[in-house]
């Protein structure tokens, strides 16, 4: 079974897990934001070439 009791180190372990999750969320959000920006630029570029 899964044992999630870090014992006396809980004060260090849980904040480290929380910080890791936060960093992952920020990395994913930043990556999606850059992808959206890139897509908009690519679509604008293709519209300019068509005109």
C-alpha positions in Angstrom: 0.0 0.0 0.0 1.0 3.6 -0.5 2.6 5.1 2.7 2.5 8.9 2.7 3.8 9.5 6.2 7.2 11.2 6.0 7.5 11.1 9.8 9.5 13.9 11.4 10.6 15.2 7.9 7.1 16.2 6.9 7.9 19.9 7.5 10.5 19.6 4.7 8.9 17.0 2.4 5.4 18.5 1.9 6.6 22.0 1.0 9.1 20.5 -1.4 6.3 18.5 -3.1 4.1 21.7 -3.2 6.9 23.7 -4.7 7.5 21.1 -7.3 3.9 21.0 -8.4 3.8 24.8 -8.6 6.9 24.9 -10.8 5.4 22.2 -13.1 2.2 24.2 -13.4 4.1 27.4 -14.2 6.2 25.5 -16.8 3.2 24.0 -18.5 1.3 27.4 -18.5 4.3 29.2 -19.9 4.8 26.6 -22.6 1.1 26.8 -23.6 1.2 30.5 -23.6 4.3 30.5 -25.9 2.6 28.0 -28.2 -0.5 30.2 -28.5 1.7 33.2 -29.3 3.7 31.3 -31.9 0.5 30.0 -33.5 -0.9 33.6 -33.8 2.3 34.8 -35.3 2.4 31.9 -37.8 -1.3 32.5 -38.8 -0.6 36.3 -39.2 2.4 35.5 -41.3 0.5 33.1 -43.6 -2.3 35.7 -44.0 0.3 38.4 -45.0 1.8 36.0 -47.6 -1.6 35.3 -49.1 -2.5 39.0 -49.5 
